[in-house]
Amino acid sequence: AWDGYVKGSVTEKDFLEILRCVEEINSRFWLVPDLFDVEYEFGQVSASKTSYVDGKASMESGDYEAAMQSFAQVIPEDTENYTDAIRAAKQAESAYISEVVQQAKSLAASESWDEAISLLELAGDVVGYNEQLQSLAIEIATDCYAAAVAEAYRDGDWLSTVRYYEAAMEDPRVLAPTAEMTRLYSESRSSYIAGATPR
């Protein structure tokens, strides 16, 4: 009965009826000394099967983060669902990352830089290191500084232009400044020094 339950050919209701009968007999004759272990495993596999069902429901509703969390709780002993849960978890992660990337790009397009980067960092906490998320975070952080440098330069605020550029250089999220950022920095630095030099 146990093998049938974990493989899905015996329903939980039927298995519980069998288990109750065995418990009744065992309480009188102690024929199954490891019955407690079976009961414990049943609880684990039952919870696993529930997690699998929850994961499928979350996938269908588009809640990919919840789906990943549910599929992660499916255990190897749940042979009916374990292999499919691994596959479904990968699909949920892919869909989740695609959704986050789209949202982050939309936020960046409206110059909500900090929100976009926070969203990507949160997604990184959920899925772990992901090259696509990391690359986009670097791109958005660089664009944020590039916009700040360009705006300060347009306003003729040489000192702020220099400071924004230097902040970008110190920010670990920015691998390298753009060529345009470097050009504006160099011109602003020269203009600032020239303006600060006594005549």
N, C-alpha and C positions, 0 to 999 in steps of 0.2 A: 504494500500500500504506500509506503514511504517513497519508493522509487517512482511510483506512478504519480504521486503528488508533486514531487519536484520537477518531473518531466511534463506535468500538465494534463496527464491522462486521467487523474483522479482529482475531483474537485475538493476544495477546502472543506466544504460541508460534509462530504462523504468521508474524508480523512478524519475529521473531528469525531464523527460517529464511531469510526473504527477505534480511534484513540481512546474515547470514553469507555468503550467495551473492554479494551485491553487494560485500562486503568482499574476498572471494576474487578476484573479477574486478578490482576496483579496485586490489588490490595488484600486479596484473600489468600493467594497461593504464592506470591512473589516469584512468578515465572520469568519475568523480564527485569533483571537487576539494573539494566541501563536505560530504563524507561524515562528517567529524568532527563537523560541526554537527548532522547528523541523529542521530548516535549520542548526542550530548549532549542534544538535545531528547528523544530516546527515554527516556533516563534520567530526565529531569524529569517527563515525562508518565507513565512507569511508576510513579514514586514517588507522583504525584498520584492515580493510579487506586488504588494501595494505601491511600493515606490516605482516600479515599472509602469503600472497603470497610471499613476500620477504624472510620470514623465511623458507618456504618450499624450495625455490630456493637455499638459502644458505646451507640448510641441504644436498641437492642433490649434491652441489659442494664441500662439505666437509669443509665449513667455519662455524664451529660449534659456535664460539664466536659470529659471526654476526647473526646466527640463533637465539641464545639465546636472543640477544638484540632485534631482530624483534618480536619474540614471546612475549616478555615482554610488548610490546606496544599494544597487542591485549586486548581490553577492554570487560568487562562482557556484555555490551549492544550489542556487536557483537555476538549474540547468535548462529549464524551459525558456527563460528570458535573458540569461546572462550575455550570450553572444550578441543577440539583437540589441541589448542595452548598450554595449560597447559601440556598436555601429551607430545607434541613434544618438548617443552622447557626442560622437564626432560630428554628426549632422547638426545637432543643436549648437555646438560650439562654433561651427562654420557660419551658421545663420546668425548667431549672436554677434560675432565679429563683424560680419557684413553690415548688420544693422547699426552697430556702434560707429563703424567707419563712415557710413552715410550721415549719421547724426552729427559726428564731429566735423565733417567737411561742411555741412550746412551751417553749423555754428561758426566755423572759421570764416566762411563766406560773408557772414554778417558781422565779422570782426569781434565775435565773442570768444576771443582767444583763450582766456582762462577757463571758461566753461568747457570748451572743446578739449583742452589738455586734461582737465579734471576728469572728464568722461573717459578719455583714453586710459588714464592712470587707474581709474576704478575698474575698467574692463581688464586691465593687466592684472589687477588683484584677483579677479574672478577666474581668468583662464591661465594665469602664469605668463611667462615671457612669450611674446608673440612678435615676430619680426614685422608684420604688417602694421600692428598697433604702434610699435616702437618707432618705425620709420615715419609714420604719419605724425606722431607726437613731435618728432624732431623737425619735420617740415613745418608744422604749425607754429612751434616755438620760434623758429627762424623767421617765418613770415611776420610774426608779431613784432619782433625786434626790428625787422626791416621796415615795417610800417611806421614804427615809432621814430626810427632814425630819419626816414624820409620826411615825416611831418615836421620834426624839429628843424631839419635842414631847410625846408620850404619857409618856415617861420623866421629863418635867420638866427635861430638859437643855437649857436655853435657849441656852447658848453653842453647843452642837453644832448645834442647830436653825438658828441664825444662820449658822454656818460652812458647813453643807451648802447652805443657800440661796445664799450668796455664791459657793460653788464652782460651783453650777449656773449662776449668772449669768455666770461666767467661762468656762464650758465651751462651745466653739464648736458642739458637737453639740446644745445646748439653745437653741432659737430664743427661747423665752419661757417663764417659769415659769407654772404653773397658778395660777388665782385662789386655790385652797386653799393652795398653797405660800406665796403672798404673804401671805395672812391669818395663817398660822401663824408666818411670819417676823416679821411686824409685832408680833404678840402676844408672841412670845418675846423680841424685841429690847426691847420695853417692860418686860417682866418682868425681864430680865437687868439693864437699866439701873437699874430700881427697886431690885433686890436688891443692886446694887453701890454704890448711893448711901448714904453714911454718914448716920446719923440723929442 
